[in-house]
Amino acid sequence: MELLTTKEAALFLRMTAGTLNVWRSNRRYPLRFVKVGRSVRYRREDLLTFLNSRNSDAPAPRPGTRKKKAA
């Protein structure tokens, strides 16, 4: 089992460590973490599970098909 620091997990997810800290403190997303003493660690498999749970089944919009704003 590989444990990543907050900074390493943020790099893996391509976001900032600050974003992960906020998500963890306000429980915005169900992203699991492990406390080792005062340290916070993330399991790589939990990060992958989180990413897979965020997949959208909706097809991506085609280029040039954005809705126009009402005047």
Buried (B, 14 or more C-beta within 10 A) or exposed (E): EEBBEBEBBBEBBEEEBEEBEEBBEEEEEEBEBEEEEEEBBBBBEBBEBBEEEEEEEEEEEEEEEEEEEEE
